[in-house]
Amino acid sequence: MANESNINKIPDIALKWQKLPDSFLSGLSQMVSNSNKTIIDLSIGDSYIGTHLDIIKEAFNKTTSGYTGYTDPDGLTEFVFEIQNYYKNKLNLSLNINQIRATVGAMHGMYMALRAIINCGDEVVIFEPYYPPYEQQVYMCDGVPIFFDALHHKNSLDFLNQLENLISSKTKIIVINSPNNPSGCVYSDEILRGVAELAKKYSLFIFSDEVYEMFNYTDRHSSIYSYAPNNTIIFGSFSKSFRMAGWRIGYMIAPKAINDVVRVISDSLTYTAPTISQYAAIFALKNQDISSMYAILMKKKLDYIYRRIRNINNLSMEKVQGGIFAFVCIKNTGLMADEFSEKLFNKYQVLVAPGTLFSKTFGKYYIRISATQKFEALREALNRLESFITELRLITSE
């Protein structure tokens, strides 16, 4: 018989969620929604431009023509074919149809792949800086994240030695993101090849987040998959490249054995990715100039941010090689990222993402600025940022 003292007691939630992780950015976002001031939000990567009208028209036509039912669990045949075709033409990768599946965004694919691979206590090496959901998903799947500073060591001769020192008997996965969010780094072929060799040497999987592949501003267009096809799982998305964040459509490319397991997991989660979104993505891949023109615009904005930051005392950044963000070093201001971001918001109504969201090791010295706002908004935000830095210098000199 149940203990009478427990009658009507509210059931407990899982132990892992009884202390929710801090979300500094969510707190600031709430402040934005509660504020009547003129806010310039440079914290997220969702574009003000919105999805291209031709993509919307294609989706509308498919909807009104009755294409509103389930698709094959792995995705529409044409969707899978277009992904296969893209990687063949752009990166010269030969993929089998049974390796590719449509997902509800890239993170849906990563979560299912983690579920398919790691056991409780397995370790996942994550390159820093990183997209925050990597860490949370590893915890959600009862894994242990291990962080590797891939920003400050990327040009180091012993980069691979330092990475290898983190690999243990519990290591199962290495997570790499190139072009990187938030740093904009595009890893060299030497690094990609070396990481691939380590994965093969220690029988590890590589999770390659290629969401920003279409925003590569270098002459290096390669995927780590080409160096370790049996070890690599690719995650991609249409959210940024085609400004389709709300459509929730992405893809996963994996060895058939992993894809077979993920199919079972997916059947119990979403069954299929959104049908209309898949048709919209098919149209997008057949009209890649939509993405190309947007990438040109992003590069112009990032180059502008780079020029402005270089001329602001106590701030610095590297020239962005890819992606849609600028990762700005604030170490010389004397403030740490969380305090810097909060003061900038409170005094100058500019919202940026503190680097602590993206790195446990060095994030306190950085902020992330999104280039997805209008040029006018970027210019005004950087004017305010410069005024903020001037104010800090005056206070310090007193």
N, C-alpha and C positions, 0 to 999 in steps of 0.2 A: 504493500500500500504506500502511496506517495506521502511524503512528509507534509503534514498539514500546514507547516510554516511556509511551504513553497507554493501553496495554492494561490493562484492569481498573480504570481510573480512573473514579471516580464522575462522571457527567455534571453539568454546571453547571446551576443553575436560572437563570431569566431574570434579567438584570441588575437590573431594577427591584425584585426581591425579595431580592437578595443582602444588602441591609441593611434589615431589617424596621423599620417605623416603631415608635416607642415607644408602649406602651399602658399608661399609668399606672394607669388604672382596672382593666385586666385583672390587673395586679400586685396591686392591693389586693384584688380579688375572690379571687385565689388565697390571699392572707393570711387572708381570711374562712374559706375552706374548710379551712385548716390550723389554725384557732384553736379553742380550747375555751372562749373567753370568751363573754360575752353580747353578741352583735353586733346592732346595729340598722342595717339596710341601707337607706339612703335614696338610693342611687346610681342605681337603675334604675326604669323606669316600669311594670314588670309588677305587676299588682295581686294582693294576697293573697286577694282574694275569689274569683277564678276565674270561668270562663264560667258564665253563667246556666243553671240546670238545664233550663229549657224549650228552650234552644238545643241543649243536649247531647241531650235526648230526641228532638228533631226529627232531628238527625244520626244518632242510633242507629236510628230508624225507617227512614230512607232507606237506611242500610247494610244492615239486615236485609231490606229489600225488594228488594235487588239493585242498587241504584244505585251501582255500584262501578267502572264502566268509564270510559273517556275521555269528556270532553265535547267540544263544538266547540272548536277551537283558541282562539277569542276568548272562550269562556265559555258557560255555559248561557244559552239565550235568556231565561229568566226572570230570571237574575242580571243580565244586561245591562239588561233592562227595568226592574228595580227601581232600579238606579243611575240610569238615565235619569229615572225617576219621582221619585226623591229630589231630584235637582238641579233639576227642574222645580218641585216643590212647595216646596222649602226656599229655593232661591236664584233661582228664576224663570229658569233657563237652559234654552234649547231645544237639546237635543243629539240628534244622529242616532245611530241604533243602530251604524252602522259606525265611530263614533268611540270606542266603549267596549270595553274588554277586561278580563277577569279576569286578575290577576297573582298571583304567589306573594309577597304582601306588597308594600308601596309601593316598597321599594328595588329589587325585581326589575324593576318597571316603569321606574324611573328609570335603572337600568343599561342596559336595552335601548334606551331613548330616547336616552341618550348615545351608544350605539353607532350608532344610526341617524343621528345628526346631526353629531357632531364628527369632524374630521380631526386628525391629529397636529399639535400646536402650537396648536390653536384655544383661545381663552380662554373661561372660564366665570366670570362674576361671581357671587359667593356673598355673600348678606347675612349679616353677623355680628350676633349669634351664630347658629350653625348646627348642624345634626345632623351629627356627625363623618363618617358614610359619604359625605356629599356630596363632601367633599374627596378621600377615598380613591377613590371611583368615577371622578372626573374624571381622577386620575392613572392609574388602571387602563385608562382609554380613551385614554391618551396626550394628554390635554388639559392646560391650565394653569389652576389656580384663581387667581382674583383676588378679594381680600377687601374688602368694603365695610362700614364701621361703620354699621349701620342702627339700632343701639340708642341711641347718644348723639346721633345727628343726626336722629332720627325727628320731632322737633318743630321742626327748623331750617328757616328760610325757604329756604335754598339746598340742601336735601336732594337735590333732583333735579339741581341743577347739579353737586354733588359726585359724584353717581352718573354723570352724563353724562361727567365728566372721566375716568372709568375705562374708558370704552368706546373701543375701538380698532378698527382694520381687522381684527383677529384675533378680536374678540369674537363669540361665537355664541349664548350663552345667559345669561340672568339667572335665578338661583335664589332664590325667595322662599318663606318658610314662615310662614303666618299662620292661626290663632294659632301663636305661635312656641315651639319647643322650642330653648333652655331658658328664654327670658326671659318667656314668657307674654304678649308684646306682640301686640295685634291692630292691624294697620296700618290707617290711616284710608283712607276712600274717595279722598281727595285724593292720597295717596301711591300707592294702587293705580292710579288713573287716570293719574297722571304717569308711573309706570313703564311702563304699557301704551303710552302715547304714545311713550316712548323706544324701546320694542321695535319699534313700527311704523315709527318714523322711521329706525332703523338696521337694519331687517329682522332682528331677533333673535327667538329663541324665549324664552318665559318658562316655567320649570319651577315650578309652584305646588304645593308640598307642603301638602295640606289634611287631613293625618292627624288633626289636632285640631279639625276644623271643628265637631264636635258638642260641644266644650268651649269654646264662645264665651260669655263672661259679660257681653258688652256688648250694646248694641242695634244694633250694626253687623254685619249678616250679609250679606256680599257676597264674591264671588270675582273675582279679577282677570280671569278668563275673560270676564266680561261686558263688559270694556273692550277686549279684544283677542282675540276668539275664534279668529282664524286664526293667532295667534302663541303661544297658551297650551296647555300640556300639564299636566293635573291628575293628581296622584298621591294616592290615598287608601288607607285600610287599616281593618280591623276589629279590629286588635290592641288598641288602647287604648279606643275608643268602646264596644266590646262585650266587652272583656276576653277577646279571642280570639287572644292573641299566638302561642300554639303551633299554631294552626290554619293559619297562613301563607296568609292570603287578603287580597287587596287589589284595586285596580283602577287603570286608567289611562284618561284621556280625552284624546284627541289629534286633530288634523286627520287626515282619512282617509289622506292620503299618508304620514304618519308611522306611523299604525297598520298600514298595509299592509307597511311595511318591518319593523316590530317583529314582525309575525306570522311573517315568515321567520326572524328571529333567535330568536324564542321556540320555533319548531319544533325548533331544534337545541339548545335548553337544557332546557326542561321540557315542551314540547308544549302541555300544558294546566295550569291551576291545579288544585289538589286538588278532586276532584268533591264529596266529602262536605262539604268546607269551603265550597264554593259554595252547597250546599243550606242549610247552617247560616247563611250570610250572608244568603240570601234571607229566611229566617225572621226573622233579626235586623232587617232593614230593614222588615219588616212589623209589627214589635213595637218601635218606637223608644222606647217608654217605658222599656225596659231601659236604654238609653243615657242617657235624660233623667234618670232617678233617680240613676244613677251620677255624672253631671255635677253634679247638685245636691250630692251628697256631696263631690265633689272641691273644689267652690267653698267649702264650709264648712271643709274642711281647709286650703285655701290662705289663706282669710281668717284662720284661727287662726294659721297660720305667720306671716302678715304682722303680726298684732298682737304676737306674741311677739318677732319680730325687731326691731320698732320700739322695744322696751323693753330691748334688749340693747346696751350701749355698744359703739361702734366697728363695728357692723353696720348695714346699711341695705338696703332693697329697695323697688321700686315695687309698688303694688297690682297683683296679677295680673289680666289681662284675659281670659286664656284658657289652655287647656292643663292640665297636671297637675303642673307644676314651679314651684318658686320659685328665682329667680336672685338670690343674695344677694351684696352687695358687701362685701368683707373688707379693702378697701384701708387703712382706718384701723387695722387690727390690727398692721400692720408685717410681716406674713407674706405671702408669695406663695401662690397657690392650691395648688400641689403640696405645699409644705411644710406649709401649714395643714391640708390634707386628711389628710396622713400623720400629723401629730402628733395630730389629733383622733381618728384611728382608733387609734393606738398607746396613747394615754392614756385615752380615753373610749369606745372601741369603737363609734364612730359612723362609718359609711361614707357619705361624700358624693362627688359627682363634681366634680373640680377644673375650674374654668372654662377652663383651657388646652385642654381637649378640644373646646371650642365656639368658640374665638376665638383667632386669632393676634395680634390687635391689643390687646385689653384683657382677655383671659381670665384672666390671672394675678391679677386683682383680684376674681375672683368664684368662688363655689361654686354648684353646683346641688343643690337638695333636692327629692326626689320626695315627693309627697303621697299615695302609694298604700299606705302602711302603715296599720295600725290607729291610731285616735286615741290609744290608750294608748301605743303605740310612739312616735308623733310627740311626744307630751307629754314622755316620758322622754328622747327624743333631744334635744329643745330644752332641757330641763333640763341635760343633760350639756354641750350646746354653750354654754350660759350659764356654766356652771362653768369650762369651758375658757377662755372669754374673760376671766373674772375672774382666772384664774390667769395669763394672758398679761399683763394689766394690772399685777398685783402684781410679776411678774418685771421688767417694763419700768420700774416706779417705783423699784425697788431701786437 
